[in-house]
Amino acid sequence: MPRGEGLTGVQKAAVLMITLGPEISSNIIKKLPDNDIQKITFEIANTVKIKSNLKDAVLEEFVNLNKAKEYILEGGMEYAKTLLSKALGAQRAMEIMEQVGEITQQFRPFGSARKADAQQLLSLISNEHPQTIALILCYIQADKAGQILSGLSPELQSDIAKRIAAMRSTSPSIVHEVEKVLERKLSSMIRPDLAAIGGVNSLVQILNQVDRGTEKSIIEYLGKDDPELAEKVRASMFVFEDILTLDNASIQRIIREIDNKDLALALKGSSEEVAEGIYRNMSKRAAATLKEDIEYLGPVRLVDVEKAQHNIVSIIRRLDESGEIIISRGGEDAVIV
């Protein structure tokens, strides 16, 4: 079974979140640093398909890593290695212990490169400047660096070897810049032959479970990095029919902000259930007038209905962001404040 080889730690975390589902994932993601939340949610939004055996492998790896950390706490590294060797074999135990070691050094540069496959790294960096390649090889595992060095031309091998031997120190800003470029290349690689899962809908399900501050931070980050993606997420966060999930006071607050023409058009293309939910929160006279307006409209274009519903959803979002209403999150009831 593949073990997620070639995936970065952030990509594996995204697979894990998608696999666990929105309720569990939202509880996990709220406890992570903002920087990690942004990276993971970006990966979730851009992960459209995942092989079922890859999901299983990531879950297995997650379980094994947690076992290793528990064993380390009980009796140290050697104790953990002994128990894992008995359960999983010496080779797999060494792999897990190496991963645990990398996790404990999560702030060490080129974490994604250390998790990537050697051949994948070779294809990404083979055309880089020899000094850049030398820098990367200094930060990744020796065996992986050896495989990459072996895949280069003899002339380049010698040049890089000399540079590695002569390297003493490098500016942190240069290390950070090289790491950022490499991480971007790794995260953009396409993985074919996959089953549909994840994507914007998965991200929206998770965001609907987190607190408002986390949601706002993520949406703002996506807006800066990928405005088109951010808009897709926003558009999926709350649709017109979701107005029924709000309490009566919130619906009444929204009605006061809505143009009557937009409301009539929006209800023209909605279900009877949504219409009744609106009527219940209006006076009898206002509801009767609205019903007359809807009948008076006659046949309408779908594009006009969708535009009206979009306008209303925009108002709902604005009221939610200003704190005048609260859209239900994480199982909490929607209330007006």
C-alpha positions as CSV (number, residue, x, y, z in Angstrom):
1,M,0.0,0.0,0.0
2,P,1.4,3.5,-0.8
3,R,2.2,5.6,2.2
4,G,1.5,9.0,0.7
5,E,5.0,9.2,-0.7
6,G,5.6,12.4,-2.6
7,L,3.0,14.3,-0.6
8,T,4.1,17.2,1.7
9,G,3.1,17.2,5.3
10,V,0.5,19.9,4.5
11,Q,-1.0,17.8,1.7
12,K,-1.2,14.8,4.1
13,A,-2.9,16.9,6.7
14,A,-5.4,18.0,4.0
15,V,-6.1,14.4,3.1
16,L,-6.6,13.5,6.7
17,M,-9.0,16.4,7.3
18,I,-11.1,15.4,4.3
19,T,-11.1,11.8,5.4
20,L,-12.1,12.5,9.0
21,G,-15.0,14.7,7.8
22,P,-16.0,18.3,8.7
23,E,-17.1,17.9,12.3
24,I,-13.9,16.2,13.6
25,S,-11.7,18.3,11.3
26,S,-13.1,21.6,12.4
27,N,-12.3,20.7,16.0
28,I,-8.7,19.9,15.0
29,I,-8.1,22.8,12.7
30,K,-9.3,25.4,15.3
31,K,-6.3,24.4,17.5
32,L,-3.6,24.9,14.9
33,P,-1.5,28.0,14.3
34,D,-3.0,30.5,11.8
35,N,-0.2,29.8,9.3
36,D,-0.9,26.1,9.3
37,I,-4.6,26.6,9.1
38,Q,-4.2,28.7,6.0
39,K,-1.9,26.2,4.3
40,I,-4.1,23.2,5.1
41,T,-7.3,24.8,4.1
42,F,-5.8,26.0,0.8
43,E,-4.7,22.4,0.1
44,I,-8.2,21.1,1.0
45,A,-9.8,23.6,-1.4
46,N,-7.4,22.6,-4.2
47,T,-7.7,18.8,-3.6
48,V,-10.4,17.6,-6.0
49,K,-9.7,13.8,-6.0
50,I,-8.0,11.3,-3.7
51,K,-7.3,7.6,-4.2
52,S,-9.1,5.4,-1.6
53,N,-5.9,3.6,-0.9
54,L,-4.1,6.9,-0.3
55,K,-6.7,7.9,2.2
56,D,-6.2,4.6,4.0
57,A,-2.4,5.0,3.9
58,V,-2.6,8.6,5.4
59,L,-4.9,7.3,8.2
60,E,-2.5,4.4,8.9
61,E,0.4,6.8,9.0
62,F,-1.4,9.1,11.4
63,V,-2.2,6.2,13.7
64,N,1.3,4.9,13.6
65,L,2.9,8.3,14.3
66,N,0.6,8.7,17.3
67,K,1.6,5.3,18.6
68,A,5.3,6.2,18.2
69,K,4.9,9.4,20.1
70,E,3.1,7.6,22.9
71,Y,5.9,5.0,23.1
72,I,8.5,7.7,23.2
73,L,6.7,9.3,26.1
74,E,6.6,6.0,27.9
75,G,10.2,4.9,27.5
76,G,12.1,7.0,25.0
77,M,13.3,6.6,21.4
78,E,14.8,3.1,21.7
79,Y,11.8,1.8,23.5
80,A,9.5,3.2,20.8
81,K,11.7,1.7,18.0
82,T,11.7,-1.7,19.7
83,L,7.9,-1.8,20.1
84,L,7.3,-0.6,16.5
85,S,9.7,-3.1,15.1
86,K,7.9,-6.0,16.7
87,A,4.5,-4.7,15.5
88,L,5.4,-3.4,12.0
89,G,8.9,-4.7,11.2
90,A,12.3,-3.0,11.4
91,Q,12.1,-1.1,8.1
92,R,8.7,0.4,8.7
93,A,9.6,1.2,12.3
94,M,12.7,3.2,11.1
95,E,10.5,5.1,8.6
96,I,8.0,6.1,11.3
97,M,10.8,7.1,13.8
98,E,12.3,9.3,11.1
99,Q,9.0,10.9,10.5
100,V,8.5,11.5,14.2
101,G,12.0,13.1,14.3
102,E,11.0,15.4,11.5
103,I,7.8,16.4,13.2
104,T,9.7,17.4,16.3
105,Q,11.8,19.6,14.1
106,Q,8.9,21.2,12.3
107,F,10.5,24.6,12.1
108,R,13.6,23.2,10.4
109,P,13.8,24.5,6.8
110,F,12.8,22.4,3.8
111,G,10.3,20.2,5.8
112,S,8.3,19.6,2.6
113,A,11.4,18.6,0.7
114,R,12.3,16.1,3.4
115,K,8.9,14.5,3.0
116,A,8.9,14.5,-0.8
117,D,10.0,11.6,-2.9
118,A,13.6,11.7,-4.1
119,Q,12.7,11.3,-7.8
120,Q,10.1,14.0,-7.5
121,L,12.6,16.4,-6.0
122,L,15.2,15.5,-8.6
123,S,12.8,16.5,-11.4
124,L,12.0,19.7,-9.7
125,I,15.5,21.0,-8.9
126,S,17.7,19.4,-11.6
127,N,17.6,22.6,-13.6
128,E,18.2,25.0,-10.7
129,H,21.5,26.7,-10.1
130,P,24.1,24.3,-8.5
131,Q,24.3,26.5,-5.4
132,T,20.6,26.2,-4.9
133,I,20.7,22.4,-5.3
134,A,23.6,22.2,-2.9
135,L,21.7,24.2,-0.3
136,I,18.6,21.9,-0.6
137,L,20.7,18.8,-0.3
138,C,22.3,20.1,2.9
139,Y,18.9,20.3,4.5
140,I,17.3,17.0,3.5
141,Q,18.0,13.4,4.6
142,A,21.5,12.1,3.5
143,D,20.1,9.0,1.7
144,K,17.6,11.2,-0.2
145,A,20.3,13.7,-1.0
146,G,22.5,10.8,-2.3
147,Q,19.8,9.6,-4.6
148,I,19.3,13.1,-6.1
149,L,23.0,13.6,-6.5
150,S,23.3,10.2,-8.2
151,G,20.6,11.3,-10.7
152,L,22.5,14.4,-11.9
153,S,25.2,14.6,-14.6
154,P,28.8,13.8,-13.6
155,E,29.8,17.5,-14.2
156,L,27.0,18.8,-12.0
157,Q,27.7,16.2,-9.3
158,S,31.2,17.4,-8.9
159,D,30.2,21.0,-8.9
160,I,27.5,20.5,-6.3
161,A,29.8,18.3,-4.1
162,K,32.4,21.0,-4.0
163,R,29.8,23.6,-3.1
164,I,28.4,21.4,-0.3
165,A,31.9,20.9,1.1
166,A,32.6,24.6,1.0
167,M,29.3,25.7,2.5
168,R,29.6,27.1,6.0
169,S,26.6,29.3,6.5
170,T,23.7,30.8,4.5
171,S,21.6,33.9,5.0
172,P,18.2,32.9,6.6
173,S,16.4,35.1,4.1
174,I,18.0,33.2,1.2
175,V,17.1,29.8,2.8
176,H,13.5,31.0,3.3
177,E,13.2,32.2,-0.3
178,V,14.5,29.0,-1.8
179,E,12.2,27.0,0.5
180,K,9.2,29.0,-0.5
181,V,9.8,28.5,-4.2
182,L,10.4,24.8,-3.7
183,E,7.3,24.3,-1.6
184,R,5.2,26.1,-4.2
185,K,6.5,23.8,-6.9
186,L,5.8,20.7,-4.8
187,S,2.3,21.8,-3.9
188,S,1.4,22.4,-7.6
189,M,2.3,19.0,-8.9
190,I,-0.7,17.1,-10.4
191,R,-1.6,13.7,-9.1
192,P,-3.7,11.8,-11.8
193,D,-6.0,8.7,-11.6
194,L,-7.9,9.8,-8.6
195,A,-11.4,9.4,-7.2
196,A,-13.6,12.5,-6.6
197,I,-13.4,13.9,-3.1
198,G,-12.4,17.1,-1.4
199,G,-12.4,20.5,-3.2
200,V,-14.3,23.6,-2.4
201,N,-17.3,21.7,-1.0
202,S,-15.2,19.9,1.5
203,L,-13.6,23.1,2.6
204,V,-17.0,24.8,3.0
205,Q,-18.2,21.9,5.2
206,I,-15.2,22.4,7.5
207,L,-15.5,26.2,7.5
208,N,-19.1,25.9,8.5
209,Q,-18.0,24.2,11.6
210,V,-15.3,26.6,12.8
211,D,-15.6,29.8,14.7
212,R,-16.1,33.1,12.9
213,G,-12.6,34.4,13.6
214,T,-11.0,31.3,12.0
215,E,-13.4,31.4,9.0
216,K,-12.7,35.1,8.4
217,S,-8.9,34.6,8.7
218,I,-9.0,31.7,6.1
219,I,-11.2,33.6,3.7
220,E,-9.0,36.7,3.9
221,Y,-5.9,34.6,3.2
222,L,-7.5,32.9,0.2
223,G,-8.6,36.3,-1.1
224,K,-5.1,37.5,-1.1
225,D,-3.6,34.3,-2.6
226,D,-6.4,33.2,-4.9
227,P,-9.3,35.7,-5.2
228,E,-11.2,33.5,-7.6
229,L,-11.1,30.5,-5.2
230,A,-12.0,32.8,-2.3
231,E,-15.1,33.9,-4.1
232,K,-16.1,30.3,-4.9
233,V,-15.8,29.5,-1.2
234,R,-17.8,32.6,-0.2
235,A,-20.5,31.7,-2.7
236,S,-20.9,28.2,-1.3
237,M,-20.7,29.2,2.4
238,F,-24.4,30.3,2.6
239,V,-27.1,30.0,-0.1
240,F,-30.5,31.6,-0.2
241,E,-32.3,28.5,0.9
242,D,-30.1,28.4,4.1
243,I,-32.2,31.3,5.3
244,L,-34.4,28.7,6.9
245,T,-31.6,27.8,9.3
246,L,-31.7,31.2,10.9
247,D,-34.0,32.1,13.8
248,N,-37.1,34.2,13.3
249,A,-35.5,37.4,14.7
250,S,-32.6,37.1,12.3
251,I,-35.0,36.5,9.3
252,Q,-37.0,39.6,10.3
253,R,-33.7,41.7,10.5
254,I,-32.8,40.5,7.1
255,I,-36.2,41.3,5.6
256,R,-35.9,44.9,6.7
257,E,-32.7,45.2,4.7
258,I,-34.0,43.5,1.5
259,D,-35.4,45.4,-1.5
260,N,-39.0,44.1,-2.1
261,K,-38.3,43.6,-5.7
262,D,-35.3,41.3,-4.9
263,L,-37.3,39.4,-2.4
264,A,-40.2,38.8,-4.8
265,L,-37.8,37.6,-7.5
266,A,-35.8,35.4,-5.1
267,L,-39.0,33.7,-3.8
268,K,-40.3,33.2,-7.3
269,G,-37.5,30.6,-7.8
270,S,-37.5,29.1,-4.3
271,S,-39.3,26.3,-2.6
272,E,-42.7,26.7,-0.8
273,E,-40.9,25.9,2.4
274,V,-38.6,28.9,2.0
275,A,-41.5,31.2,1.0
276,E,-43.5,30.2,4.0
277,G,-40.5,30.8,6.3
278,I,-40.4,34.3,5.0
279,Y,-44.1,34.9,5.2
280,R,-44.2,33.8,8.8
281,N,-41.8,36.6,9.7
282,M,-43.9,39.3,8.1
283,S,-47.1,41.0,9.0
284,K,-50.2,39.6,7.3
285,R,-50.5,42.7,5.2
286,A,-46.9,42.7,4.2
287,A,-47.0,38.9,3.3
288,A,-50.2,39.4,1.3
289,T,-48.6,42.3,-0.6
290,L,-45.5,40.2,-1.3
291,K,-47.6,37.3,-2.6
292,E,-49.3,39.7,-5.0
293,D,-46.0,41.1,-6.2
294,I,-44.8,37.5,-6.9
295,E,-48.0,36.7,-8.9
296,Y,-47.7,40.0,-10.7
297,L,-44.2,39.2,-11.9
298,G,-45.4,36.3,-14.1
299,P,-42.7,34.3,-15.9
300,V,-39.2,35.4,-15.0
301,R,-35.7,34.6,-16.2
302,L,-33.6,32.2,-14.1
303,V,-30.7,34.6,-14.3
304,D,-32.8,37.3,-12.7
305,V,-33.9,35.0,-9.9
306,E,-30.3,34.0,-9.2
307,K,-29.2,37.6,-9.2
308,A,-31.8,38.5,-6.7
309,Q,-30.9,35.6,-4.4
310,H,-27.3,36.5,-4.7
311,N,-28.1,40.1,-3.6
312,I,-30.0,38.8,-0.6
313,V,-27.2,36.4,0.4
314,S,-24.7,39.3,0.2
315,I,-26.8,41.3,2.6
316,I,-27.0,38.2,4.9
317,R,-23.2,37.9,4.8
318,R,-22.8,41.6,5.6
319,L,-25.2,41.4,8.6
320,D,-23.3,38.3,9.8
321,E,-19.9,39.9,9.6
322,S,-21.2,43.0,11.4
323,G,-22.6,40.9,14.2
324,E,-26.2,41.9,13.6
325,I,-27.1,38.3,13.0
326,I,-25.1,35.1,13.5
327,I,-25.1,32.3,10.9
328,S,-25.0,28.9,12.6
329,R,-21.5,27.5,13.0
330,G,-20.2,24.4,14.7
331,G,-23.6,23.2,15.7
332,E,-24.6,26.4,17.4
333,D,-28.0,27.9,16.9
334,A,-28.3,31.0,14.8
335,V,-29.3,34.0,16.9
336,I,-29.6,37.7,16.6
337,V,-27.5,40.0,18.8
